[in-house]
Every structure is written in structure tokens, then in C-alpha cells.
Amino acid sequence: MPGAALLSNIASALDRSLPVPLSVQLKGLIEYGIACGELPPGVRLPSVRELAEASGIAPMTAVAVYRELQRSGLITSRPGAGTYVAEGPRRDGSEALARVQAHLEAALAEAEAGAIPLAQVASLLNAAISRGRVREGRPMRLLMLGVFRDATRAYAQEIARQLKPGDVIEPCTFDEMRAGLRAGPAPDLVVTLANRKAEAEAAMGGRAPVTAVSFLPSEQTRALLAAIDPLARVGLVSVFPEFLALMKPGVRRFAPHVREIEAIVADDPKLPAFLGRLDVVVYATGAEGALAAAGAPAGAIEYRHVPDPHAVQESLLPLVEAIRSGAVGRQPAKEAIR
């Protein structure tokens, strides 16, 4: 059985006061929980029955949400064992090492069958290692593929600080990719959000490997939320309805002193009236345009996320080095991305 705390967190986060159907909320809680690292790979999710009993949603609603998340590759079902957050790439490299060992043993067997002296085989291996050392020094080109332009640029800048000198990471949005606005050679690696990984793989069409990193609320966001006046009337605005289910408890976590928090979707025609009765607006990244058009009050707080530095250090950077050295292959760049 999954942890009682996880089941309780999901059930309590389903908020009937939000202007979002419970099915959309449940999908958002899991999808963005994975993207933000709150639901790490391998975590067992509650069963349909457990969710229905704890939250009061219809079992078929939970079934439909789980099926959609499975199609997206975010969760997996193990017959007789339950439903789990999909595993990311292995970090220890044991599978790659086993494959290398198998290739070496096969090559030695072939050399022996062909009566090739072991000294000659050793010379070939040493030459290959030398070429690999040359590759280890080559600069790497990464692509940060995101949803909103300014946020994607900020994500790329944050990751760039942790890359080796000479390595670059270029920001690009999905819209820019679809419109053909990104020119140049295929990158060595594409980085994206966990809930957008399947979309990124489809966009790349096999021209480069795709990986995901988790995100967390920025330090500035946490500080601004903690400083909200306890008596302030606070409202949340998001472009994506499903994100409100995770955003509201997230804001409460950093501003537990605020009693009442309302929420609305950015394209709701009632947005101007909603903003007019608030003291503080907290908006999800991407809702800036809607707020400006609706006349949001000054001092709105962006609920901005940044790449989790631990995920970058423990998952992304080792993968970059593995691709650089050739230990992990990348798809050949057959053509430039146009």
C-alpha cells in the first residue's frame, strides 16, 4: 500500500472550491507533482479504490485519469503490484557497463576465432580509448525545451551555471519548435519538464535524446509568499486549470498564515472582477499577459519554478558526461532542426 501521507495529501488537495473539475485536479496533482519532484520515480500511487474512498471521487474518474497519465508515459501499471511513477534514466550506469562488458567479451571471442593475436586486439582497444579521451573534452550543446519563452530562458540560464566551460544550453519553446523558428544542428541532449517529455520526444523525432529534470519553487517566490500580509485577500491565477490543484497547497505551504485563497483560470471572462477584489495576486508562469490585459494590481507575485539543483547535479550532469564520453549513445544528427 502506498504511504498514507501520499494518499492523504492527494485527497486533501482535491479542492471542490476551485473552478476546476476534480478529474482535472487529480491529473494536475500527479502530472505537476512529477514535474516538480514531489512524486519521484518509482513511487507507488494510490489504487483507484483507495483514491475513491479517501477523496470521494468516482472510481471511473480515477481510472480515466490514470489511463491518460499512462498514455503520456508519466506512470506505469505493474500487474498485481499497483501503479507507479515511471522510472527515469538509471543513474548508476550499471546497465550500460554490462552492455560494454558483453560487447568486449564478444569481440574477444571473435578475435580468438579469427586467430587474431591478443596484443593486436589490445592495440585496437587502446586506440579506441585514446579517441574517447579526445571526445571527453569536446563541448556539449544542450537544448532547453519549455512552454513559455521567458521562463524557458531562465531555466536554461540556471542550468548553464552548472555546466562545464564551453558547454552551452539553448532555450526554445515548443511553439517555436513547431513553427520552425529554431535553426541549427541537432543538440547533443534535449532537457525538458517531466510532464512534457513525451511531447519533446515527438518534437525531436529521434534526432536527439531527451531527458527531464524536476523543478521546485524559486527562493524568491518562497520569500515573497512568506511575506504576504496575514489579512490580505489572496487570489491565484493559472493558464492551465490542472495546475491550480497543485498551486494552491503550494502557496499555502509557504504562506500558512493566509486564511482565504481564491483561484481562477486565466481565460475566465470574470478575471477583471476577480482581480478587483484582491489585495495580492499570485500567478503561475505564463499568465502575465492575461493579468496585464485584465488590469492586475501592482505587486503581483509570480509562482516561478527553477530546475532543482539536486536533480541537475545527480541526474542531468552525469548524463551529459556519459554522452560526451560516448558511454551513452546519442542519435546521429541526420539533419539540422529547421
C-alpha positions as CSV (number, residue, x, y, z in Angstrom):
1,M,0.0,0.0,0.0
2,P,1.3,3.5,-0.8
3,G,2.2,5.8,2.0
4,A,-0.7,7.0,4.0
5,A,0.7,10.5,3.8
6,L,0.7,10.5,0.0
7,L,-2.9,9.3,-0.2
8,S,-3.9,11.9,2.4
9,N,-2.0,14.7,0.5
10,I,-3.7,13.9,-2.8
11,A,-7.2,13.5,-1.2
12,S,-6.9,16.7,0.8
13,A,-5.6,18.7,-2.2
14,L,-8.7,17.9,-4.3
15,D,-10.5,21.2,-3.7
16,R,-14.2,21.5,-4.5
17,S,-14.0,25.3,-4.2
18,L,-11.6,25.5,-7.2
19,P,-13.3,26.3,-10.6
20,V,-11.8,23.1,-12.0
21,P,-13.3,19.6,-12.2
22,L,-12.0,17.0,-9.8
23,S,-10.8,14.9,-12.6
24,V,-8.7,17.7,-14.0
25,Q,-7.4,18.5,-10.5
26,L,-6.3,14.9,-9.9
27,K,-4.5,14.8,-13.2
28,G,-2.7,18.0,-12.4
29,L,-1.8,16.9,-8.9
30,I,0.0,13.8,-10.3
31,E,1.3,15.4,-13.5
32,Y,2.8,18.5,-11.9
33,G,3.7,16.6,-8.8
34,I,6.0,14.5,-11.0
35,A,7.3,17.6,-12.8
36,C,8.1,19.4,-9.6
37,G,9.8,16.4,-8.0
38,E,7.1,15.9,-5.3
39,L,6.3,12.4,-6.8
40,P,9.7,10.9,-7.6
41,P,10.3,8.0,-10.0
42,G,9.3,4.6,-8.6
43,V,6.8,5.9,-6.0
44,R,3.6,3.8,-5.8
45,L,0.4,5.8,-6.3
46,P,-2.8,5.0,-4.5
47,S,-5.1,2.5,-6.1
48,V,-8.4,3.5,-7.7
49,R,-10.3,2.1,-4.7
50,E,-8.1,4.0,-2.2
51,L,-8.5,7.2,-4.1
52,A,-12.2,6.9,-4.3
53,E,-12.6,6.1,-0.7
54,A,-10.3,8.8,0.6
55,S,-11.4,11.7,-1.7
56,G,-15.0,10.9,-2.7
57,I,-14.3,10.9,-6.4
58,A,-15.9,8.3,-8.6
59,P,-13.8,5.2,-9.3
60,M,-14.2,5.7,-13.1
61,T,-12.8,9.2,-12.8
62,A,-9.6,7.9,-11.2
63,V,-9.4,5.1,-13.9
64,A,-9.7,7.7,-16.7
65,V,-7.0,9.9,-15.2
66,Y,-4.6,7.0,-14.6
67,R,-5.1,5.8,-18.2
68,E,-4.4,9.3,-19.6
69,L,-1.2,9.6,-17.5
70,Q,-0.1,6.1,-18.6
71,R,-0.5,7.2,-22.3
72,S,1.7,10.2,-21.5
73,G,4.4,7.9,-20.1
74,L,4.3,9.5,-16.7
75,I,3.0,6.5,-14.7
76,T,3.2,2.7,-15.3
77,S,1.0,-0.1,-14.1
78,R,2.5,-3.3,-12.8
79,P,0.1,-6.2,-12.8
80,G,-0.6,-7.4,-9.3
81,A,1.7,-4.7,-7.8
82,G,-0.1,-1.4,-8.4
83,T,0.5,1.9,-10.2
84,Y,3.8,3.7,-10.0
85,V,5.5,6.9,-11.2
86,A,7.5,6.0,-14.2
87,E,11.2,5.4,-13.7
88,G,13.7,7.9,-15.2
89,P,17.1,7.0,-16.6
90,R,19.2,4.9,-14.3
91,R,22.0,7.0,-12.6
92,D,24.4,4.2,-11.7
93,G,25.3,3.2,-15.3
94,S,25.2,-0.5,-14.4
95,E,23.2,-1.5,-17.4
96,A,25.5,0.4,-19.8
97,L,28.5,-1.1,-18.2
98,A,27.0,-4.6,-18.6
99,R,26.4,-4.0,-22.2
100,V,30.0,-2.8,-22.7
101,Q,31.3,-5.9,-21.0
102,A,29.2,-8.1,-23.2
103,H,30.5,-6.4,-26.3
104,L,34.1,-6.8,-25.2
105,E,33.6,-10.5,-24.5
106,A,32.0,-11.0,-27.9
107,A,34.9,-9.1,-29.6
108,L,37.5,-11.3,-27.8
109,A,35.7,-14.4,-28.8
110,E,35.6,-13.3,-32.4
111,A,39.3,-12.4,-32.3
112,E,40.1,-15.8,-30.9
113,A,38.0,-17.5,-33.6
114,G,39.9,-15.5,-36.2
115,A,43.3,-16.2,-34.8
116,I,44.0,-12.6,-34.1
117,P,46.7,-12.1,-31.5
118,L,45.6,-10.6,-28.2
119,A,48.3,-8.0,-28.5
120,Q,46.8,-6.7,-31.7
121,V,43.3,-6.6,-30.0
122,A,44.8,-4.7,-27.1
123,S,46.3,-2.1,-29.5
124,L,42.9,-1.6,-31.1
125,L,41.3,-1.1,-27.7
126,N,43.9,1.4,-26.6
127,A,43.5,3.3,-29.8
128,A,39.7,3.5,-29.2
129,I,40.2,4.6,-25.6
130,S,42.5,7.4,-26.8
131,R,39.9,8.6,-29.3
132,G,37.4,8.5,-26.4
133,R,39.6,10.8,-24.3
134,V,39.6,13.3,-27.1
135,R,35.8,13.2,-27.2
136,E,35.7,13.7,-23.5
137,G,37.0,17.2,-24.0
138,R,34.5,18.3,-26.7
139,P,31.9,20.9,-25.8
140,M,28.3,19.8,-25.5
141,R,25.3,21.5,-27.0
142,L,22.0,21.2,-25.0
143,L,18.5,22.4,-25.8
144,M,16.1,23.5,-23.0
145,L,12.7,22.9,-24.4
146,G,9.9,24.6,-22.5
147,V,6.5,26.1,-22.7
148,F,6.9,29.9,-22.1
149,R,9.7,31.9,-23.6
150,D,10.9,34.0,-20.6
151,A,10.7,31.0,-18.2
152,T,12.5,28.7,-20.6
153,R,15.3,31.2,-21.0
154,A,15.5,31.5,-17.2
155,Y,15.6,27.7,-16.9
156,A,18.4,27.5,-19.4
157,Q,20.4,30.2,-17.6
158,E,20.1,28.3,-14.3
159,I,21.3,25.1,-15.8
160,A,24.1,26.8,-17.7
161,R,25.7,27.9,-14.4
162,Q,26.3,24.3,-13.6
163,L,27.7,23.2,-17.0
164,K,31.4,22.9,-17.8
165,P,33.1,25.9,-19.6
166,G,32.4,25.6,-23.3
167,D,29.1,23.7,-22.9
168,V,26.0,25.7,-24.0
169,I,22.3,25.3,-23.4
170,E,19.9,27.0,-25.8
171,P,16.4,27.9,-24.8
172,C,13.5,27.1,-27.1
173,T,9.7,26.7,-26.7
174,F,7.5,24.1,-28.1
175,D,5.7,26.7,-30.1
176,E,9.0,27.9,-31.6
177,M,10.0,24.4,-32.5
178,R,6.6,23.7,-34.2
179,A,6.9,27.0,-36.1
180,G,10.4,26.1,-37.4
181,L,11.9,29.1,-35.6
182,R,14.8,27.1,-34.2
183,A,17.6,26.6,-36.7
184,G,21.0,24.9,-36.4
185,P,22.4,21.4,-35.8
186,A,20.6,18.9,-33.6
187,P,21.7,19.2,-30.0
188,D,23.5,16.5,-28.1
189,L,20.7,16.4,-25.5
190,V,17.3,17.9,-25.0
191,V,16.2,18.9,-21.5
192,T,12.5,19.4,-20.7
193,L,9.9,19.1,-17.9
194,A,8.9,15.6,-16.8
195,N,5.3,16.1,-17.9
196,R,6.4,17.3,-21.3
197,K,9.0,14.6,-22.1
198,A,6.8,12.6,-24.4
199,E,5.9,15.8,-26.3
200,A,9.6,16.7,-26.6
201,E,10.5,13.3,-27.9
202,A,7.8,13.6,-30.5
203,A,9.0,17.1,-31.5
204,M,12.6,15.9,-31.9
205,G,11.6,12.9,-33.9
206,G,14.7,10.8,-32.8
207,R,17.2,13.5,-33.7
208,A,18.5,13.8,-30.2
209,P,17.9,12.1,-26.8
210,V,15.5,13.7,-24.4
211,T,15.7,13.8,-20.6
212,A,13.7,15.6,-17.9
213,V,14.6,17.4,-14.7
214,S,12.4,18.2,-11.8
215,F,11.6,21.7,-10.7
216,L,10.9,23.5,-7.4
217,P,9.5,26.9,-6.4
218,S,12.3,29.6,-6.6
219,E,13.8,31.1,-3.5
220,Q,12.4,34.5,-4.4
221,T,8.9,33.0,-4.8
222,R,9.1,31.4,-1.4
223,A,10.3,34.6,0.3
224,L,7.5,36.7,-1.3
225,L,4.8,34.3,-0.3
226,A,6.1,34.2,3.3
227,A,5.9,38.0,3.4
228,I,2.2,38.3,2.5
229,D,0.1,40.2,5.0
230,P,-2.0,37.6,7.0
231,L,-5.1,39.7,6.4
232,A,-4.6,40.1,2.7
233,R,-7.2,38.8,0.2
234,V,-5.2,36.5,-2.0
235,G,-6.1,35.1,-5.4
236,L,-4.4,32.6,-7.7
237,V,-4.3,32.7,-11.5
238,S,-3.1,30.0,-13.8
239,V,-3.2,29.4,-17.6
240,F,-3.6,25.7,-17.0
241,P,-6.6,24.7,-14.9
242,E,-5.0,21.4,-13.8
243,F,-2.1,23.4,-12.2
244,L,-4.3,25.1,-9.7
245,A,-4.7,21.9,-7.8
246,L,-1.0,21.8,-7.0
247,M,-0.5,25.6,-6.9
248,K,-3.0,26.2,-4.1
249,P,-1.5,23.8,-1.5
250,G,2.0,25.0,-2.7
251,V,1.1,28.6,-1.9
252,R,-0.4,27.6,1.5
253,R,2.9,25.7,2.3
254,F,4.9,29.0,2.1
255,A,2.1,31.3,3.3
256,P,0.4,29.2,6.0
257,H,-0.7,32.4,7.8
258,V,-3.1,33.4,5.0
259,R,-6.6,32.2,5.7
260,E,-8.6,32.6,2.5
261,I,-7.2,31.9,-1.0
262,E,-9.4,32.1,-4.1
263,A,-8.4,30.8,-7.6
264,I,-9.4,31.3,-11.2
265,V,-8.2,30.3,-14.7
266,A,-6.6,33.0,-16.8
267,D,-9.0,32.8,-19.6
268,D,-12.1,33.2,-17.4
269,P,-14.1,36.3,-18.5
270,K,-14.7,37.0,-14.8
271,L,-10.9,37.6,-14.3
272,P,-11.1,41.5,-14.2
273,A,-13.8,41.4,-11.5
274,F,-11.9,38.7,-9.6
275,L,-8.7,40.8,-9.6
276,G,-10.6,43.8,-8.4
277,R,-11.5,42.3,-5.0
278,L,-7.9,41.1,-4.2
279,D,-5.0,42.6,-2.3
280,V,-2.4,40.1,-3.6
281,V,-2.3,38.2,-6.8
282,V,-0.2,35.1,-7.2
283,Y,0.1,33.9,-10.8
284,A,1.5,30.9,-12.4
285,T,4.2,31.4,-15.0
286,G,2.6,32.2,-18.4
287,A,-0.4,34.2,-17.0
288,E,1.4,37.6,-17.3
289,G,-0.4,38.6,-20.4
290,A,-3.8,37.8,-19.1
291,L,-3.1,39.8,-15.9
292,A,-1.9,42.8,-17.8
293,A,-4.9,42.8,-20.0
294,A,-7.3,42.5,-17.1
295,G,-5.6,45.3,-15.0
296,A,-4.0,43.3,-12.2
297,P,-3.0,45.3,-9.1
298,A,0.7,46.2,-8.7
299,G,2.9,43.8,-6.9
300,A,1.6,40.5,-8.3
301,I,3.8,37.5,-7.3
302,E,4.9,35.0,-9.9
303,Y,4.8,31.4,-8.7
304,R,8.0,30.8,-10.6
305,H,9.8,27.4,-10.6
306,V,13.5,26.7,-11.2
307,P,15.3,23.5,-12.1
308,D,16.0,21.5,-8.9
309,P,19.8,21.9,-8.5
310,H,20.0,18.4,-6.9
311,A,18.3,16.9,-10.0
312,V,20.7,18.8,-12.2
313,Q,23.8,17.6,-10.3
314,E,22.6,14.0,-9.7
315,S,20.9,13.2,-12.9
316,L,21.5,15.7,-15.7
317,L,25.2,16.4,-15.4
318,P,26.2,12.6,-15.2
319,L,24.1,12.1,-18.4
320,V,25.8,14.9,-20.2
321,E,29.2,13.4,-19.3
322,A,28.1,10.0,-20.4
323,I,27.1,11.3,-23.8
324,R,30.3,13.4,-24.1
325,S,32.4,10.3,-23.5
326,G,30.4,8.0,-25.7
327,A,29.4,5.7,-22.8
328,V,25.7,6.6,-23.7
329,G,25.0,6.9,-27.3
330,R,23.0,9.7,-28.9
331,Q,21.0,9.6,-32.1
332,P,23.1,10.7,-35.1
333,A,22.2,14.2,-36.3
334,K,20.9,13.3,-39.7
335,E,19.8,16.8,-40.4
336,A,19.6,20.2,-38.9
337,I,16.5,21.2,-37.0
338,R,14.7,23.7,-39.1
